[in-house]
């Protein structure tokens, strides 16, 4: 009884049984006397009409309503009767008893001998002072009731049969998809993330199936991300750790007395440590953004002042590659999470410095609009192929060929930019043609509120 199929089957069958019980109660309580009451009403109407007239024509009433009539005087003697009166003695005694009591239209039932059936007596006083009693057989009423009972038994048997069949069909219709979903859930729990189920319908079961399919897709994507994350993180961390370890051992065992070599090797250790720190920071930032654990702190701030600080921060890195950073911005105030703004610009400037041709300029351009302020970071360098413009925003995606003098990042910078800008619900994109590339994004202008 703990199985859903058994509960549904018994529920459907119980509804059918309840319907049958109601039918039998209606038959026993309401329909049982309906035919008799209709017949009595018809006869009562006929003799009421006759009793109110000056002359009673018993034969006409008999032929019209298929009843027998007997007219009695006030002392109970027979004044007249129709031919073929059944059970004359019993009818007469009962009629006289009705006169002795009160003849007010009350129906009296007579049980005849075996095979004769039942009869009913109904009497009313006539206008001339006599009494008129109608005697009519209830055989047709009893026959109709018997036929109805037989039909009800047949209906009961058919209802039970159809209920069982319908209960089985409906139980399978509901239980089979649920069992499939349960089986698929067990498959997912066992690690089979390629489970997909056909959607059987558009009802709640269909929605449950679609939700499980969506869960399977999401788990598959999460598993792929986990594998990709482990592979990339291990690769990114292995290189700087190997360099740090190698140079540290060299300094310890070989070059410690040689100041110039020791300094160069210690500088390399510091550089690789900084790169390792950048890898870890980018991974943590991206994970926080994807998990949604960080909330935005939207404030208003002057965009030019913020960009001036960033320009000064990256001038040394730019000059190391013979690059200049130019700023073209007005005193516009924007609304953005200031910390995230700096993070976006850090990644875009790092990206521009990594891919710009030497002896060129990196331009930070701010274009003020009525409601939005567009910020772009532009550099001269290799053009991004059209088929790669969407892929560059993917985590750990990097161009296959990077020039000898170009810096290699962690592969998460543009993914972090995309996540931050999507969280701010602003437009962003990249333009790259004829050796010039510009990454841009919009912010809300304060005067555009």
C-alpha positions in Angstrom: 0.0 0.0 0.0 3.0 2.3 0.1 3.3 2.2 -3.7 1.8 5.1 -5.6 0.4 2.8 -8.2 -1.6 0.8 -5.6 -2.9 4.0 -4.0 -4.0 5.5 -7.3 -5.6 2.2 -8.4 -7.6 1.9 -5.1 -8.6 5.5 -5.3 -10.0 5.2 -8.8 -11.7 2.0 -7.9 -13.1 3.6 -4.7 -14.6 6.4 -6.7 -16.4 3.8 -8.9 -17.7 1.9 -5.9 -18.9 5.2 -4.4 -20.8 6.0 -7.6 -22.4 2.5 -7.6 -23.5 2.9 -3.9 -25.0 6.3 -4.7 -26.9 4.7 -7.6 -28.3 2.0 -5.4 -29.3 4.5 -2.7 -31.1 6.6 -5.2 -32.9 3.5 -6.5 -33.8 2.3 -3.0 -34.8 5.7 -1.6 -36.1 7.7 -4.5 -36.8 5.6 -7.5 -38.4 2.8 -5.5 -41.8 4.4 -5.1 -41.6 6.9 -8.0 -43.6 4.6 -10.4 -46.2 3.9 -7.7 -46.5 7.6 -6.9 -47.0 8.5 -10.5 -49.7 5.8 -10.9 -51.5 6.9 -7.7 -51.4 10.5 -8.8 -52.9 9.6 -12.2 -55.7 7.5 -10.6 -56.4 10.1 -7.9 -56.7 12.8 -10.6 -59.2 10.6 -12.6 -61.5 9.8 -9.7 -61.3 13.3 -8.3 -62.7 14.6 -11.6 -65.4 11.9 -11.5 -66.3 12.5 -7.9 -66.9 16.1 -8.6 -69.4 15.5 -11.4 -73.1 15.0 -11.2 -73.0 11.6 -12.9 -70.2 9.0 -12.6 -69.6 6.8 -15.7 -67.6 3.9 -14.2 -67.1 2.2 -17.6 -65.6 5.2 -19.3 -63.2 5.8 -16.4 -62.2 2.1 -16.4 -61.5 2.0 -20.2 -59.5 5.3 -20.1 -57.3 4.6 -17.1 -57.3 0.8 -17.0 -58.7 0.6 -13.5 -61.7 -1.1 -11.8 -64.2 1.0 -9.8 -66.8 0.3 -7.1 -69.4 2.8 -5.9 -70.6 2.4 -2.3 -73.5 3.9 -0.4 -72.9 5.6 2.9 -73.8 2.3 4.7 -71.1 0.4 2.7 -73.5 -1.4 0.4 -72.6 -1.7 -3.3 -74.3 0.8 -5.6 -72.5 -0.2 -8.8 -69.2 -1.8 -9.9 -67.3 -2.4 -13.1 -67.1 -5.8 -14.6 -64.1 -8.1 -13.8 -63.5 -6.6 -10.4 -60.6 -8.6 -8.9 -60.6 -9.8 -5.3 -64.2 -8.6 -4.9 -64.6 -9.8 -1.3 -61.3 -8.4 -0.1 -61.9 -5.1 -2.0 -65.4 -4.7 -0.5 -64.2 -5.4 3.1 -61.3 -3.0 2.7 -63.6 -0.3 1.2 -66.1 -0.6 4.0 -63.4 -0.3 6.5 -62.2 2.9 4.7 -65.8 4.3 4.9 -65.9 3.5 8.6 -62.7 5.3 9.2 -62.2 8.2 6.8 -62.1 8.0 3.0 -59.8 10.9 2.2 -57.7 9.6 -0.7 -55.4 7.4 1.3 -54.0 4.5 -0.7 -54.5 1.0 0.7 -52.4 -1.9 -0.7 -53.8 -5.4 -1.0 -51.5 -8.4 -1.2 -53.2 -11.0 -3.3 -52.5 -14.7 -3.4 -49.4 -16.2 -5.0 -49.0 -15.1 -8.6 -51.8 -12.5 -8.4 -49.6 -9.6 -7.6 -50.4 -6.5 -5.6 -53.4 -4.1 -5.9 -54.0 -0.6 -4.6 -57.3 0.9 -3.4 -57.9 4.7 -3.5 -61.3 6.1 -2.5 -62.9 9.6 -2.4 -66.4 10.8 -1.5 -68.7 11.6 -4.4 -70.8 14.8 -4.7 -74.1 12.8 -4.2 -72.9 11.4 -0.9 -71.7 8.0 -2.1 -68.1 6.9 -2.2 -66.0 6.0 -5.3 -63.2 3.5 -4.9 -60.7 2.8 -7.6 -59.0 -0.6 -7.7 -55.9 -1.0 -9.9 -53.2 -3.6 -10.3 -49.6 -2.8 -9.4 -48.2 -5.5 -11.6 -46.9 -3.1 -14.2 -45.3 -0.9 -11.5 -43.6 -4.0 -9.9 -42.5 -5.2 -13.4 -40.9 -1.8 -14.1 -39.1 -1.8 -10.8 -37.9 -5.3 -11.4 -36.6 -4.3 -14.9 -34.9 -1.3 -13.3 -33.2 -3.5 -10.7 -32.0 -5.9 -13.4 -30.6 -3.0 -15.4 -29.0 -1.6 -12.2 -27.3 -4.9 -11.6 -26.0 -4.9 -15.2 -24.9 -1.3 -14.8 -23.1 -2.3 -11.6 -21.2 -5.1 -13.2 -20.2 -3.0 -16.2 -19.2 -0.1 -14.0 -17.0 -2.3 -11.9 -15.4 -3.8 -15.0 -14.8 -0.5 -16.7 -13.6 1.0 -13.4 -11.0 -1.7 -13.0 -9.8 -1.2 -16.6 -9.8 2.6 -16.3 -8.0 2.5 -13.0 -5.3 0.3 -14.5 -4.9 2.6 -17.6 -4.9 5.8 -15.5 -2.5 4.3 -12.9 -0.1 3.3 -15.6 -0.5 6.8 -17.3 0.6 8.5 -14.0 2.9 5.9 -12.5 5.0 5.0 -15.5 6.3 8.5 -16.2 7.0 9.0 -12.5 8.9 5.7 -12.3 10.9 6.9 -15.4 11.7 10.1 -13.6 12.7 8.2 -10.5 14.9 5.9 -12.5 16.5 8.8 -14.2 17.1 10.5 -10.9 18.9 7.4 -9.7 21.0 7.4 -12.8 22.0 11.0 -12.2 22.9 10.1 -8.6 25.0 7.2 -9.9 26.9 9.6 -12.2 25.2 9.0 -15.5 24.7 12.7 -16.5 23.6 11.9 -20.1 20.1 10.8 -19.0 17.3 12.4 -21.1 13.6 11.5 -20.9 10.9 12.1 -23.5 8.3 14.6 -22.2 5.0 12.6 -22.1 2.6 15.6 -21.7 2.3 19.3 -20.9 0.9 18.7 -17.4 2.7 18.7 -14.0 4.3 15.3 -14.9 5.6 16.8 -18.1 6.9 19.8 -16.2 8.6 17.4 -13.8 10.2 15.5 -16.7 11.4 18.7 -18.3 12.9 19.9 -14.9 14.8 16.7 -14.6 16.1 17.0 -18.2 17.2 20.6 -17.4 18.9 19.3 -14.2 20.7 16.7 -16.3 21.9 19.4 -18.7 23.0 21.7 -15.8 24.8 18.8 -14.0 26.5 17.8 -17.3 27.7 21.4 -17.8 28.8 21.6 -14.2 30.8 18.4 -14.5 32.4 19.7 -17.7 33.2 22.9 -16.0 34.7 21.0 -13.0 36.9 18.9 -15.3 37.9 22.0 -17.3 38.6 24.0 -14.1 40.8 21.2 -12.6 42.7 20.8 -15.9 43.2 24.6 -16.4 44.0 25.4 -12.8 46.5 22.5 -12.5 48.1 23.7 -15.7 48.2 27.4 -14.7 49.5 26.7 -11.2 52.0 24.1 -12.3 54.1 26.4 -14.5 54.7 29.3 -12.0 55.2 26.8 -9.1 57.8 24.9 -11.1 59.6 28.2 -11.9 59.5 29.3 -8.3 60.7 26.0 -7.0 63.5 25.8 -9.6 64.8 29.3 -9.1 64.5 29.0 -5.3 66.7 25.9 -5.4 69.2 27.5 -7.7 69.5 30.6 -5.5 69.9 28.3 -2.4 72.4 25.9 -3.9 74.2 27.9 -6.6 73.9 31.6 -7.0 73.4 32.8 -3.5 77.0 34.3 -3.4 76.6 35.9 -6.8 74.6 39.0 -6.2 73.6 39.9 -9.8 72.4 36.4 -10.6 70.7 36.0 -7.2 68.8 39.3 -7.7 67.7 38.3 -11.2 66.5 35.0 -10.0 64.7 36.4 -7.0 63.0 38.9 -9.3 61.8 36.0 -11.4 60.5 34.2 -8.3 58.6 37.4 -7.3 57.2 37.8 -10.9 56.0 34.2 -10.9 54.6 34.5 -7.4 52.6 37.6 -8.6 51.4 35.7 -11.6 50.4 32.8 -9.4 48.5 35.2 -7.1 46.7 36.6 -10.2 45.6 33.2 -11.3 44.2 32.3 -7.9 42.5 35.7 -7.6 40.9 35.4 -11.1 39.6 31.9 -10.3 38.1 33.0 -7.0 36.6 36.1 -8.6 35.0 34.1 -11.4 33.7 31.5 -9.0 32.1 34.1 -6.7 30.5 35.8 -9.7 29.1 32.5 -11.1 27.9 31.4 -7.6 26.1 34.8 -7.1 27.5 35.3 -3.6 28.6 38.9 -4.2 26.1 41.7 -4.2 26.5 44.8 -6.3 27.0 48.1 -4.5 25.9 50.7 -7.1 27.1 54.2 -6.5 27.7 57.4 -8.5 31.2 58.5 -9.2 33.2 60.7 -11.7 34.3 58.4 -14.5 37.3 60.5 -15.5 38.9 60.5 -12.1 38.5 56.7 -11.8 40.0 56.2 -15.2 43.0 58.5 -14.4 43.9 56.3 -11.5 43.7 53.2 -13.6 45.8 54.9 -16.4 48.6 55.7 -13.9 48.4 52.1 -12.5 49.1 50.6 -15.9 51.5 53.1 -17.4 54.6 51.2 -16.2 53.3 47.9 -17.6 52.5 49.6 -20.8 55.9 51.4 -21.1 57.6 48.0 -20.6 56.2 47.0 -24.0 56.8 50.5 -25.5 53.1 51.4 -25.3 51.3 54.6 -24.4 48.0 54.9 -22.6 45.8 57.8 -23.7 42.6 58.9 -21.9 39.8 60.8 -23.7 37.0 61.4 -21.2 34.8 64.2 -20.0 33.8 64.9 -16.4 30.8 62.6 -16.5 29.3 60.9 -13.5 28.2 57.3 -13.9 26.3 54.7 -11.8 28.1 51.4 -11.4 29.7 49.3 -8.7 33.0 51.1 -8.3 34.9 48.1 -7.3 33.6 46.0 -10.2 34.2 49.0 -12.5 37.9 48.8 -11.6 37.9 45.1 -12.0 36.4 45.4 -15.5 38.9 48.1 -16.5 41.8 46.1 -15.0 41.0 43.1 -17.2 40.4 45.2 -20.4 43.7 47.1 -19.9 45.6 43.9 -19.2 44.1 42.4 -22.3 45.0 45.5 -24.4 48.6 45.6 -23.2 48.9 41.9 -23.8 47.7 42.1 -27.5 48.8 45.6 -28.6 51.6 46.0 -31.1 54.7 47.7 -29.7 55.1 51.5 -30.2 51.4 52.0 -30.4 48.8 53.7 -28.2 46.1 52.2 -26.0 43.1 54.6 -26.0 40.5 54.8 -23.2 37.6 56.5 -24.8 34.4 57.7 -23.0 31.4 58.7 -25.0 28.6 60.4 -23.1 25.0 59.9 -24.2 21.6 61.0 -23.0 21.0 58.0 -20.7 24.2 55.9 -21.0 27.9 56.5 -21.0 29.9 54.1 -23.3 33.5 53.3 -22.3 35.9 51.6 -24.7 39.5 50.4 -24.5 41.1 50.4 -27.9 44.4 49.0 -29.1 46.3 48.4 -32.4 47.2 44.7 -32.9 46.0 41.5 -34.4 42.4 41.5 -35.6 40.1 39.1 -33.9 38.6 36.7 -36.5 34.8 37.0 -36.7 34.3 33.3 -35.8 36.2 34.0 -32.5 34.4 37.1 -31.4 31.9 35.1 -29.3 34.4 32.6 -28.0 36.8 35.2 -26.5 34.3 35.7 -23.7 34.5 32.0 -22.7 36.5 31.0 -19.7 40.0 29.8 -20.4 39.7 30.6 -24.1 42.9 32.2 -25.6 44.0 32.7 -29.1 46.0 29.8 -30.4 48.9 31.9 -31.5 50.3 34.6 -29.2 53.4 36.6 -30.3 56.7 36.1 -28.6 56.6 39.4 -26.9 53.0 39.3 -25.8 52.0 38.5 -22.2 49.8 35.5 -21.5 47.0 35.9 -19.0 45.0 33.5 -17.0 42.3 33.0 -19.5 39.6 34.2 -17.1 39.8 38.0 -17.6 37.2 38.5 -20.3 34.9 35.9 -18.7 35.1 37.9 -15.5 34.3 41.1 -17.5 31.3 39.4 -19.1 29.9 38.1 -15.8 30.2 41.5 -14.1 28.6 43.4 -17.0 25.8 40.8 -17.3 25.1 41.3 -13.6 24.9 45.0 -14.1 22.5 44.3 -17.1 24.4 46.6 -19.5 25.3 46.3 -23.1 28.9 45.3 -24.0 30.8 44.0 -27.0 33.9 44.0 -29.1 34.9 45.7 -32.4 37.9 44.3 -34.3 38.7 45.3 -37.9 41.8 46.3 -39.9 44.2 45.8 -37.0 42.3 47.8 -34.5 40.3 46.2 -31.6 38.1 48.0 -29.1 36.3 46.4 -26.2 33.3 48.5 -25.0 30.6 48.5 -22.3 27.8 50.9 -21.2 27.2 52.5 -17.8 24.2 54.5 -16.7 24.8 58.2 -16.9 23.7 60.1 -13.8 22.1 62.9 -15.8 20.2 60.2 -17.7 18.2 59.1 -14.7 
